[in-house]
């Protein structure tokens, strides 16, 4: 069982999406907290970073949640910190969102 912690930025994102999207996010978070090995359909490591992404599809749109873990290996992780989320429109969105995630981590480290 993994512990999921939320940042204010994640909560702002979560509260900004409609209830149908929130249900899908809740489902994916439940999977992530209760299952050791989660399908890459939901969770992937972001190459070149210390972050992971959780993808939630609603219709033909994707919501992406960026998070970090307390281990080098997702399967071994006991704690997940949900950092921020966004609606994926293009791959260019990632660069800006990763910068936001880094800023959140730096603020929490203070």
Secondary structure, DSSP 4 states (H G I P E B T S, - for coil): --EEEE-HHHHHHHHHS-HHHHHHHHHHHHHHHH-SS--TTTEEE-TTSS-EEEEEEETTEEEEEEEEESSSSGGG--EEEEEEEEEESSTHHHHHHHHHHHHHHHHHH-
